[in-house]
């Protein structure tokens, strides 16, 4: 569910009737955010809307590739930077061979471009989610690496090998 909250400031100064203003704003929201519907278009604020698009099958979504390096600490790892989500340690030989992947992909292999990655790690935003920047659903995979050829790239030609 998405909560669309519209707060109107200076309505009295603009001398626009509330019902006209709410109708205009909700029309604009509907035009630019078609995944929002079933909105209560009454002048009562705030306004609640529901996402009507179901998440497509994850294997039909593009893959969003990024990278992380636990050697840098901070956002690149949890409190213990010496281990991945599977509880095992990692080494620099894992660079370009291991990734943080969406829930349920643990120990599966993801193949895209020149990469063949074993899913051993997780991350807070590493999942199949609607991405506002790309304006579509994506499956995010974070490559354990010093850097990758294509950071924040979408890959349509990819596959996941389940064990």
The 8 nearest C-alpha neighbors of each residue, nearest first, counted from 0:
[[1, 49, 50, 2, 48, 51, 47, 35],
 [2, 0, 49, 48, 50, 3, 47, 35],
 [1, 3, 47, 48, 4, 0, 49, 46],
 [4, 2, 47, 46, 48, 1, 5, 45],
 [3, 5, 45, 46, 2, 6, 47, 44],
 [4, 6, 45, 7, 3, 46, 44, 24],
 [5, 7, 4, 8, 45, 44, 46, 3],
 [6, 8, 5, 10, 9, 21, 20, 44],
 [9, 7, 10, 6, 11, 12, 13, 5],
 [8, 10, 12, 11, 13, 7, 14, 15],
 [11, 9, 13, 12, 8, 15, 14, 7],
 [10, 12, 14, 9, 13, 15, 16, 8],
 [11, 13, 9, 14, 10, 15, 8, 16],
 [14, 12, 10, 11, 15, 9, 16, 8],
 [15, 13, 11, 12, 10, 16, 9, 17],
 [16, 14, 13, 10, 17, 20, 11, 19],
 [15, 17, 19, 18, 20, 14, 10, 11],
 [16, 18, 20, 19, 21, 15, 42, 10],
 [17, 19, 42, 21, 20, 16, 22, 41],
 [20, 18, 22, 17, 16, 21, 23, 15],
 [19, 21, 17, 23, 22, 18, 24, 16],
 [22, 20, 24, 18, 23, 19, 42, 25],
 [21, 23, 19, 25, 20, 24, 26, 18],
 [24, 22, 26, 20, 21, 25, 19, 27],
 [25, 23, 27, 21, 26, 22, 28, 20],
 [24, 26, 28, 22, 27, 23, 29, 21],
 [27, 25, 29, 23, 24, 28, 22, 30],
 [26, 28, 30, 24, 25, 29, 31, 23],
 [27, 29, 25, 31, 26, 30, 32, 24],
 [30, 28, 26, 32, 33, 27, 31, 25],
 [29, 31, 27, 28, 32, 33, 26, 25],
 [32, 30, 28, 29, 33, 27, 26, 34],
 [31, 33, 29, 34, 28, 30, 35, 27],
 [34, 32, 35, 29, 30, 31, 36, 28],
 [35, 33, 32, 50, 52, 51, 36, 29],
 [36, 34, 50, 33, 32, 49, 48, 51],
 [37, 35, 38, 49, 48, 34, 51, 50],
 [36, 38, 48, 49, 39, 35, 51, 50],
 [39, 37, 48, 36, 40, 47, 46, 49],
 [38, 40, 41, 46, 37, 47, 48, 43],
 [41, 39, 38, 22, 42, 25, 21, 46],
 [40, 42, 43, 39, 18, 21, 22, 44],
 [41, 43, 18, 21, 44, 17, 40, 22],
 [42, 44, 41, 45, 46, 40, 39, 21],
 [45, 43, 46, 42, 5, 6, 4, 41],
 [44, 46, 4, 5, 43, 47, 6, 3],
 [45, 47, 44, 4, 3, 39, 5, 48],
 [48, 46, 2, 3, 38, 39, 45, 4],
 [49, 47, 38, 2, 3, 1, 37, 36],
 [48, 50, 0, 1, 35, 51, 36, 37],
 [51, 49, 35, 0, 52, 34, 1, 36],
 [50, 52, 34, 49, 53, 35, 36, 37],
 [53, 51, 50, 34, 54, 35, 55, 49],
 [52, 54, 55, 51, 50, 56, 34, 136],
 [53, 55, 52, 56, 136, 57, 128, 129],
 [56, 54, 57, 53, 59, 60, 136, 52],
 [55, 57, 59, 58, 54, 60, 53, 127],
 [58, 56, 60, 59, 55, 138, 127, 54],
 [57, 59, 56, 60, 158, 159, 61, 55],
 [58, 60, 57, 56, 61, 55, 155, 62],
 [61, 59, 57, 137, 58, 136, 62, 138],
 [62, 60, 155, 137, 154, 153, 138, 63],
 [61, 63, 138, 154, 153, 137, 139, 64],
 [62, 64, 139, 153, 152, 138, 140, 151],
 [65, 63, 140, 151, 152, 141, 150, 139],
 [64, 66, 141, 150, 151, 142, 140, 63],
 [67, 65, 142, 141, 143, 144, 146, 147],
 [66, 68, 143, 75, 144, 142, 141, 69],
 [67, 69, 70, 144, 75, 71, 145, 143],
 [70, 68, 75, 72, 71, 76, 80, 67],
 [71, 69, 68, 72, 80, 75, 76, 81],
 [70, 72, 69, 68, 75, 73, 74, 76],
 [73, 71, 69, 75, 70, 76, 74, 80],
 [74, 72, 75, 76, 71, 77, 69, 78],
 [73, 75, 76, 72, 77, 71, 69, 67],
 [76, 74, 69, 72, 73, 67, 68, 71],
 [77, 75, 80, 69, 74, 72, 73, 78],
 [76, 78, 79, 80, 75, 74, 73, 72],
 [77, 79, 80, 76, 73, 72, 81, 82],
 [80, 78, 77, 81, 82, 76, 83, 72],
 [79, 81, 76, 82, 69, 77, 78, 72],
 [80, 82, 79, 88, 89, 83, 69, 87],
 [83, 81, 88, 87, 80, 86, 89, 79],
 [82, 84, 120, 85, 86, 87, 88, 119],
 [85, 83, 120, 86, 121, 119, 82, 87],
 [84, 86, 83, 87, 119, 120, 82, 105],
 [87, 85, 84, 83, 82, 88, 119, 120],
 [88, 86, 82, 85, 83, 89, 84, 81],
 [87, 89, 82, 81, 83, 86, 90, 85],
 [88, 90, 82, 93, 87, 81, 83, 91],
 [91, 89, 92, 93, 88, 94, 81, 82],
 [90, 92, 93, 94, 89, 144, 143, 95],
 [91, 93, 90, 94, 96, 89, 95, 97],
 [94, 92, 96, 91, 90, 97, 95, 89],
 [95, 93, 144, 143, 91, 92, 96, 97],
 [94, 96, 144, 143, 97, 93, 142, 114],
 [95, 97, 116, 93, 94, 117, 115, 98],
 [98, 96, 117, 116, 143, 93, 118, 95],
 [99, 97, 142, 118, 143, 141, 116, 100],
 [98, 100, 120, 121, 141, 118, 140, 119],
 [99, 101, 140, 121, 118, 125, 98, 104],
 [102, 100, 126, 125, 104, 103, 127, 121],
 [103, 101, 104, 126, 100, 105, 121, 125],
 [102, 104, 105, 101, 100, 107, 106, 126],
 [103, 105, 107, 102, 101, 100, 106, 118],
 [106, 104, 118, 107, 103, 119, 102, 100],
 [107, 105, 118, 119, 117, 104, 108, 162],
 [108, 106, 161, 104, 105, 118, 160, 162],
 [107, 109, 117, 160, 116, 159, 118, 110],
 [110, 108, 159, 116, 115, 158, 160, 117],
 [109, 111, 115, 158, 157, 114, 159, 116],
 [110, 112, 157, 114, 113, 156, 109, 115],
 [113, 111, 114, 110, 157, 156, 154, 115],
 [112, 114, 111, 115, 110, 148, 95, 116],
 [115, 113, 111, 112, 110, 116, 95, 96],
 [114, 116, 110, 109, 96, 108, 111, 113],
 [117, 115, 96, 97, 109, 108, 98, 114],
 [116, 118, 108, 97, 106, 107, 119, 98],
 [119, 117, 106, 98, 105, 107, 100, 99],
 [120, 118, 106, 85, 105, 117, 98, 99],
 [119, 121, 99, 84, 83, 118, 98, 85],
 [122, 120, 99, 100, 84, 125, 101, 123],
 [121, 123, 125, 124, 99, 120, 100, 101],
 [122, 124, 125, 121, 126, 101, 77, 99],
 [125, 123, 122, 126, 139, 128, 101, 121],
 [126, 124, 122, 139, 101, 123, 100, 140],
 [125, 127, 101, 139, 138, 124, 128, 102],
 [128, 126, 138, 137, 139, 101, 136, 57],
 [129, 127, 136, 137, 126, 130, 138, 139],
 [128, 130, 136, 135, 137, 131, 134, 127],
 [131, 129, 132, 133, 135, 134, 136, 128],
 [130, 132, 134, 133, 129, 135, 136, 128],
 [133, 131, 134, 130, 135, 129, 136, 151],
 [132, 134, 135, 130, 131, 136, 137, 129],
 [135, 133, 131, 132, 130, 129, 136, 137],
 [134, 136, 133, 129, 130, 137, 131, 132],
 [135, 137, 129, 128, 130, 60, 127, 138],
 [138, 136, 61, 127, 60, 128, 62, 63],
 [139, 137, 127, 62, 126, 63, 61, 60],
 [138, 140, 63, 125, 126, 62, 127, 64],
 [139, 141, 100, 64, 99, 63, 125, 142],
 [140, 142, 66, 65, 99, 98, 64, 67],
 [143, 141, 66, 98, 144, 65, 67, 97],
 [142, 144, 94, 98, 67, 97, 66, 95],
 [145, 143, 94, 146, 95, 68, 142, 66],
 [144, 146, 68, 94, 147, 67, 143, 66],
 [147, 145, 144, 66, 148, 67, 150, 68],
 [148, 146, 149, 150, 66, 144, 145, 65],
 [149, 147, 150, 146, 152, 113, 112, 65],
 [148, 150, 147, 152, 151, 64, 65, 146],
 [149, 151, 65, 152, 64, 147, 148, 66],
 [152, 150, 65, 64, 63, 149, 153, 66],
 [153, 151, 150, 64, 63, 149, 154, 65],
 [152, 154, 63, 62, 61, 155, 64, 151],
 [153, 155, 62, 61, 156, 157, 152, 63],
 [154, 156, 61, 157, 62, 153, 60, 59],
 [157, 155, 154, 111, 158, 61, 112, 62],
 [158, 156, 111, 110, 155, 154, 159, 62],
 [159, 157, 110, 109, 160, 111, 156, 58],
 [158, 160, 109, 108, 161, 110, 107, 157],
 [159, 161, 108, 107, 109, 158, 162, 110],
 [160, 162, 107, 159, 108, 104, 106, 109],
 [161, 107, 160, 106, 108, 105, 104, 159]]
